């Protein structure tokens, strides 16, 4: 399935981007948190720019995936981004991965497969009907405001996790807007896409989510941010798929294997969180200027 292939490519690209962005964020002073000067500082680093290039690659792959498959199928696949991030980080930082990381990666992957097979998401409409976007955007705005306000009253990994969840919500919203915008391309061609407000809202939501992610990575360790980023993105995206696009998943007794899959993913994330690398262990080698 084309959508699954490009979703996997998106996850791998985003995982690589997170590693490069985290390396760049290590030298950013705490005083620049939640300020535009944070971005100015990062723009001077080639490692961060390479990470952004991979974000662009991921965005293209995600657009293809969403254009060819339901959001409830595409976005949950991104949970493999967490083990991919750590494995890539181990390679980049020349750190030997302990057994727990491999076990955690396996648990996340198997849990994803079990959950997806059990839920068997089915696509609804390719576009959002009527004024359904209005309450969705209002609810999302309130949720984001509460998360950011709470994060600003904390520090360290707690702030990183809260901003990571806020970024996850932003990325899920970006995916929903992107899917809706891509449907205009099918209906009215390029002119229809260029005149759709969803296209420009996608850019705004994506930039906002990226800004929140940079601050999350600057505030906390990689796995304080990454688990809640990937799991939050998947679960919020499913909610968008069900409420905005009318997609469906199996319920009833199927909830048992679905919850079992979610539990395996959670256990895998906990195992990965105990990695010395994930906890901020070995420091990266000097960056290439």
Secondary structure, 3 states (H helix, E strand, C coil): CHHHHHHHHHHHHHHHHHHHHHHHHCCCCHHHCCCCHHHHHHHCCHHHHHHHHHHHHHHHHHHHHHHHCCHHHHHHHHHHHHHHHHHHHHHHCCCCCCHHHHHHHHHHHHHHHHHHHHHCCECCCCCCCCCHHHHHHHHHHHHHHHHHHHHHCCCHHHHHHHHHHHHHHHHHHHHHHHHHHHHHHHHHHHHHHHCCHHHHHHHHHHHHHHHHHHHHHHHCCHHHHHHHHHHHHHHHHHHHHHHHCCCECCCCCHHHHHHHHHHHHHHHHHHHHCCCCCCCCCCCCCCCC
